[in-house]
């Protein structure tokens, strides 16, 4: 149960990052987010139907998948990975969790 919730939360965060192109989250989530966002952008670079179906099965929003394949992935066609950047922003007030800003390069 807990694993399903964590996967669902990660899918939401990846979808939000690709929609907004910048998001603030905890440092631990940012590290997981970077890995999955880079994988989605790699799928977008393939550009074929199979890659689009794989992205649609992971991301929640069809408009984000369209943006991924039409706008985001073509920007990185010459780049071999490292599509996202993590910048530490300090600590969250209240529980002291380490926060980070994740953005597309």
Secondary structure, DSSP 8 states (H G I E B T S, - for coil): -HHHHHHHHHHHHHHHHHHHSEEEEEHHHHHHHHHHHHHHHHHHHH-SHHHHHHHHHH-S-HHHHHHIIIIIHHHTTT--S--EEEEEEEE-TTT--EEEEEEE-
